[in-house]
């Protein structure tokens, strides 16, 4: 298929900007439960998405059939002309031009027989020993994404990325208590990286955590100091701050950070940035889905909000530069501003120093999800694991911990940042506008001087 020829043809009809994404994907999931095979899924797809800009408006169409490419060019162009009648006008002119091929050179998971992968999972079941265990679930999934991006300004970018995810869920019972301990590991990398996973160590860790969860007591409630581990800290900054810096939310005035650019929103010692350039982390990429090169984007510098995350559209609307954050779930969806890897820079505190002077507080670890109201900035997050802090020491395990507050108020209450930054590698995905994309991050521990803590059981 001569995409360049089609691009020129529709440019001659008045199209001001055209881009095309041709995405080939392979995916495989192996799910097991208590030493038996639950599901084996093997999926592959080809998608072609065409986006056309005409007189201030987009038109978009896609197909899974290369024979229908010319028709989706026509559909996208027609849609752009219809949309232009009511569009709030802007132009697409600030477009970096890139030409690059980044091909996969490692060991593909799809070159490994599914039986070999299944046998690897089955062998793990012999390593469980906790007597309170009621069920064990293990899942491994692999994907290969091969995308070619072309646009009418001359960009020609192809990037191939392999993904893997490993999930282990343990369920235990003690008396009338039923608890779960689970972990997901997700990385961008080939099959050899997957095999380097310390599966035995993960089993031991999850069994130990399950014992703790089964003995944990009711969490306290009220306002108190809270220390968040690197995972919970990363999730807080992703959900509460990262989404608020996505430029479409600024344009739509649905972000608590509207009007805050260049203003102090956090302590002087706090620095936050977005970067797709963390090797193997789930939000890794070399080019975004608009052919813009991956870059580090400083969001908060010494406590001051310095930038927003931009797509081509939002950057042109705001008179700013694209930041390489125009992303889409696949070629059947249009690109919108999305985070990649959200990173909080290290502070100066050693782990033990974070606890000094805390008479009563909570040490919260990992994340069970949460909610954020982006316009007001109010949030509520749930921790997967937590402990009481008494007189500067970690004491009893507690369960059902949540913490909430307002984003801007909570940022200013961050009193200490640890020097122990850790990359997540949690296989995170983020949903927005009906689309889900791989994301990740890195963070150290933080100490919030006062948070609203709640507990349920």
C-alpha positions in Angstrom: 0.0 0.0 0.0 1.4 3.4 -1.0 0.5 5.5 2.0 2.6 8.5 0.8 0.7 8.6 -2.5 -2.7 8.7 -0.6 -1.4 11.4 1.7 -0.4 13.6 -1.3 -3.8 13.0 -2.9 -5.8 14.2 0.1 -3.4 17.1 0.6 -4.3 18.2 -2.9 -8.0 18.2 -1.7 -7.2 20.7 1.0 -6.1 18.5 4.0 -3.7 20.5 6.1 -2.2 17.7 8.1 -2.5 13.9 7.8 -1.0 11.1 9.9 -1.3 7.3 9.6 -0.6 4.6 12.1 -0.2 1.0 11.0 -0.1 -1.3 14.1 0.6 -5.0 14.2 0.1 -6.6 17.5 0.5 -10.1 18.9 -0.7 -11.1 22.4 -0.7 -14.2 24.5 -2.1 -14.9 28.0 -1.6 -18.1 30.0 -3.7 -18.3 33.2 -3.4 -21.0 35.8 -5.3 -21.7 39.1 -4.3 -24.2 41.7 -2.1 -26.3 39.4 -4.5 -26.4 36.5 -4.8 -24.5 33.3 -7.5 -21.9 33.4 -7.1 -20.2 30.0 -4.7 -19.9 27.1 -5.4 -17.0 24.7 -3.5 -16.1 21.6 -4.5 -13.0 19.8 -3.1 -11.0 16.9 -4.4 -8.0 15.0 -3.6 -5.4 12.4 -5.0 -1.9 12.7 -4.7 1.1 10.4 -5.8 4.5 11.7 -5.9 7.7 9.6 -6.3 11.2 11.1 -6.9 14.2 8.9 -6.8 17.9 10.0 -8.9 20.4 7.9 -9.7 24.0 8.8 -9.4 23.7 12.5 -10.9 20.2 13.0 -10.0 16.5 13.0 -11.5 13.6 11.2 -10.5 10.1 12.1 -11.2 6.6 10.7 -9.7 3.1 11.1 -9.8 -0.3 9.6 -8.4 -3.8 10.2 -8.4 -4.5 6.4 -5.6 -3.0 4.3 -7.9 -3.2 1.2 -10.1 -0.5 2.8 -7.4 2.0 3.5 -8.4 4.4 0.7 -12.0 4.4 2.0 -10.9 5.3 5.5 -8.9 8.2 4.1 -12.1 9.4 2.5 -14.1 8.9 5.7 -11.6 10.8 7.8 -11.4 13.7 5.4 -15.2 13.9 5.2 -15.4 13.8 9.0 -12.9 16.6 9.3 -14.9 18.8 6.9 -18.1 18.2 8.8 -16.4 18.9 12.2 -14.8 22.1 10.8 -18.2 23.8 10.6 -18.4 24.0 14.4 -14.8 23.7 15.4 -13.0 26.2 17.7 -10.2 27.0 15.2 -6.6 26.2 15.7 -3.7 25.2 13.4 -1.3 22.3 13.3 2.1 23.7 12.4 4.4 23.0 15.3 5.3 19.4 14.3 8.7 17.9 14.9 9.9 15.8 11.9 11.5 12.5 12.8 12.7 9.5 10.7 13.8 6.4 12.7 13.5 2.6 12.8 13.8 0.9 16.2 13.5 -2.8 15.5 13.4 -5.6 18.0 16.6 -7.6 18.4 16.0 -9.8 21.4 14.3 -13.1 22.1 10.7 -12.9 21.2 8.2 -14.7 23.6 6.4 -15.8 20.5 9.4 -17.9 19.4 9.0 -19.9 22.7 6.5 -22.8 22.6 3.4 -22.2 24.8 4.0 -25.5 26.5 7.4 -24.4 27.7 5.8 -21.3 29.3 3.0 -23.3 30.8 5.5 -25.8 32.3 7.4 -22.9 33.9 4.2 -21.7 35.6 3.2 -25.1 36.7 6.6 -25.8 38.4 6.0 -22.8 40.7 3.0 -24.5 42.4 5.4 -26.9 44.1 7.1 -24.0 45.9 4.1 -22.9 48.0 4.1 -23.9 51.6 1.8 -21.6 53.7 -0.8 -23.7 55.5 -3.4 -20.9 55.4 -3.4 -20.8 51.6 -6.9 -21.4 50.1 -6.1 -20.7 46.4 -3.3 -19.7 44.1 -3.5 -18.0 40.8 -0.7 -17.3 38.4 -0.9 -15.5 35.0 1.7 -14.6 32.4 1.0 -12.4 29.4 3.1 -11.4 26.5 2.6 -8.8 23.8 4.6 -7.5 20.8 3.6 -4.0 19.4 5.0 -3.1 16.0 3.9 0.4 14.9 4.7 2.5 11.8 3.9 6.2 12.0 3.8 8.4 8.9 2.6 12.0 8.5 2.3 14.6 5.8 5.1 16.7 7.2 7.6 14.0 6.5 7.8 11.9 9.7 8.5 8.2 9.2 8.9 6.3 12.5 8.7 2.6 13.2 9.1 1.2 16.7 8.8 -2.4 17.9 8.3 -3.0 21.6 7.8 -6.3 23.5 5.9 -6.4 26.8 5.4 -9.0 29.5 3.3 -9.1 32.7 3.4 -11.6 35.5 0.6 -11.8 38.1 0.5 -13.9 41.2 -2.6 -13.8 43.6 -2.7 -15.8 46.9 -5.8 -16.1 48.9 -5.6 -17.2 52.6 -8.0 -17.8 55.4 -7.5 -17.7 59.2 -10.6 -18.0 61.3 -13.2 -15.8 59.7 -10.6 -13.6 58.0 -10.2 -14.0 54.2 -7.3 -12.0 52.7 -5.4 -11.7 49.5 -1.8 -11.1 48.7 -0.8 -10.3 45.2 1.8 -8.7 43.0 2.1 -7.8 39.3 5.4 -7.4 37.5 5.4 -5.7 34.1 8.2 -4.7 31.9 9.1 -3.7 28.4 11.6 -6.3 27.3 12.2 -9.7 25.7 11.7 -13.2 27.0 15.1 -13.4 28.6 14.2 -10.5 30.9 11.1 -12.4 31.9 13.1 -15.5 32.8 15.3 -13.4 35.1 12.3 -12.8 37.3 12.9 -14.1 40.9 9.7 -16.2 41.0 10.7 -18.1 44.2 11.5 -14.9 46.0 8.2 -13.5 45.0 6.3 -16.5 46.3 8.2 -16.3 49.7 7.4 -12.5 49.9 3.7 -12.9 49.1 3.3 -15.8 51.6 5.0 -13.7 54.3 2.7 -10.7 53.5 -0.4 -12.9 53.6 0.5 -14.0 57.1 0.8 -10.4 58.1 -2.5 -9.5 56.5 -4.2 -12.4 58.3 -3.0 -11.1 61.7 -3.5 -7.3 61.0 -5.9 -5.3 63.2 -8.3 -2.5 62.4 -6.6 0.7 61.2 -7.0 4.0 63.2 -8.8 6.9 61.7 -8.2 10.7 61.9 -5.6 13.2 61.0 -2.0 12.1 61.5 1.4 11.8 59.8 1.6 9.3 57.0 4.7 7.8 55.3 4.1 6.3 51.9 6.4 3.8 50.3 7.7 4.3 46.7 4.8 2.4 45.0 2.1 4.3 46.8 4.0 7.6 46.4 4.3 6.9 42.6 0.5 6.2 42.3 -0.3 9.3 44.3 1.7 11.5 42.0 0.4 9.8 38.9 -3.2 10.1 39.8 -3.3 13.3 41.8 -0.7 15.4 40.0 0.1 13.7 36.6 -3.4 13.7 35.3 -3.9 17.3 36.4 -0.9 18.3 34.2 -2.3 16.7 31.0 -2.9 19.7 28.8 -6.4 18.7 27.5 -7.6 19.0 31.1 -6.1 22.5 31.4 -7.7 23.6 28.1 -11.1 22.1 29.3 -10.6 23.8 32.7 -11.2 20.5 34.4 -7.9 20.5 36.3 -7.0 21.8 39.7 -3.8 23.2 38.1 -5.5 25.6 35.8 -3.8 29.0 36.1 -1.0 27.5 38.3 1.8 27.5 35.6 4.9 29.3 37.0 3.4 29.2 40.6 4.6 27.4 43.7 2.4 24.4 44.4 4.8 22.2 46.4 7.8 22.6 48.8 11.1 23.9 47.4 12.7 20.5 47.7 10.1 18.7 45.5 10.9 17.9 41.8 8.6 15.9 39.5 8.9 14.9 35.9 7.5 12.7 33.2 9.8 10.5 31.1 9.2 7.6 28.7 13.0 7.0 28.9 13.2 4.5 31.8 14.5 1.3 30.3 12.1 -1.6 30.7 9.5 0.3 32.7 6.0 -0.1 31.4 5.7 3.5 30.2 8.8 3.2 28.1 8.8 4.3 24.4 11.3 6.0 22.1 8.6 8.0 20.1 5.0 8.7 21.0 2.0 7.9 18.8 2.5 11.2 16.9 6.1 10.5 16.0 7.5 12.9 18.5 10.7 11.9 20.2 10.5 10.8 23.8 11.9 13.4 26.3 12.1 14.3 29.9 9.4 16.8 30.8 9.9 18.6 34.1 6.5 19.2 35.7 7.5 20.6 39.1 10.9 22.2 39.7 11.8 23.3 43.2 8.1 23.3 44.0 7.0 25.4 41.0 4.7 24.1 38.3 6.8 24.4 35.1 5.1 22.5 32.3 2.1 20.5 31.1 2.0 17.3 29.1 1.3 18.1 25.5 0.1 16.4 22.3 0.4 18.1 18.9 -3.2 19.4 19.2 -2.9 20.8 22.8 0.6 22.2 22.1 -0.7 24.2 19.1 -3.7 25.4 21.0 -1.6 26.6 23.9 1.3 28.0 21.9 3.7 25.6 23.6 6.0 22.8 22.4 4.9 19.1 22.0 6.3 17.1 24.9 6.1 13.6 23.3 3.0 12.6 25.3 0.5 12.2 22.4 -0.6 8.6 23.0 -3.3 6.2 22.0 -4.4 2.8 23.2 -4.0 1.5 19.6 -4.6 2.6 16.0 -8.4 2.5 16.5 -8.2 5.4 18.9 -7.1 9.0 18.4 -4.0 10.4 20.2 -4.6 12.5 23.4 -2.2 13.8 26.1 -1.1 11.0 28.4 1.5 10.4 31.0 4.3 7.9 30.4 6.5 7.3 33.6 5.8 9.7 36.4 9.0 10.2 38.5 9.5 12.0 41.8 13.2 12.9 42.3 15.1 11.8 45.4 15.2 13.9 48.5 17.8 14.0 51.3 16.3 11.7 54.0 17.4 8.2 54.9 14.6 5.7 55.5 14.9 5.8 59.3 15.0 9.6 59.4 11.6 9.8 57.8 10.1 8.4 61.0 11.8 10.6 63.5 9.5 12.6 65.8 6.3 10.8 64.8 4.5 9.8 68.0 1.5 8.2 66.2 1.1 7.7 62.5 0.8 5.3 59.6 3.3 3.7 57.2 1.3 2.8 54.1 2.6 0.6 51.3 1.6 -0.3 47.8 -1.8 0.7 46.2 -5.3 -0.7 46.0 -6.5 2.1 43.7 -8.3 5.3 44.5 -10.3 8.2 43.2 -9.5 11.8 42.3 -11.8 14.6 41.5 -9.7 16.6 39.1 -11.5 19.9 39.2 -11.5 20.3 43.0 -8.3 18.2 43.6 -9.9 16.1 46.3 -8.7 12.5 46.4 -8.9 9.2 48.3 -6.3 6.4 48.0 -6.3 2.9 49.5 -3.1 1.1 50.7 -2.6 -2.6 50.2 -0.4 -2.9 53.3 0.1 -0.7 56.3 1.6 -0.5 59.8 1.3 1.7 62.8 4.0 4.2 63.6 4.5 4.7 67.4 7.2 6.9 68.8 9.2 6.8 65.6 9.1 3.1 65.1 7.1 0.7 62.9 4.9 -1.5 65.1 1.7 -3.4 64.4 0.3 -4.3 61.0 -3.1 -2.8 60.2 -5.5 -3.3 57.3 -8.0 -1.3 55.4 -6.0 1.9 55.3 -7.1 4.8 53.1 -5.8 8.3 53.0 -7.4 11.4 51.4 -7.3 15.1 51.2 -6.8 17.9 48.7 -4.0 17.7 46.1 -2.7 21.2 46.6 -2.9 21.1 50.4 -1.3 17.7 50.6 1.6 18.6 48.3 2.5 21.5 50.7 2.3 19.0 53.6 5.0 16.8 52.2 7.7 17.4 54.8 10.4 14.9 53.9 11.4 13.0 50.8 13.6 9.9 51.0 16.7 9.2 49.1 15.6 5.7 48.1 13.9 6.2 44.7 12.7 2.9 43.2 11.3 2.1 39.8 7.9 0.5 39.9 8.0 -2.3 37.3 4.4 -2.9 38.3 2.9 -3.4 34.9 0.6 -0.5 35.4 -2.0 0.6 32.8 -3.9 3.9 33.0 -7.4 4.5 31.8 -8.7 7.8 30.3 -11.4 8.7 27.8 -12.1 5.0 27.2 -8.4 4.3 26.4 -5.9 2.3 28.4 -2.1 2.7 27.9 1.0 1.3 29.7 2.4 3.6 32.3 4.9 3.5 35.1 7.1 5.5 37.4 9.6 5.8 40.1 9.6 7.4 43.5 11.2 7.4 46.9 9.4 7.3 50.3 7.7 10.5 51.4 6.5 11.8 54.7 3.3 13.8 54.8 3.0 15.8 58.0 -0.8 15.5 58.2 -3.2 13.3 56.1 -6.7 12.2 56.7 -6.4 8.5 57.4 -9.3 6.1 57.5 -9.6 2.4 58.3 -12.4 -0.2 57.9 -11.4 -3.6 59.2 
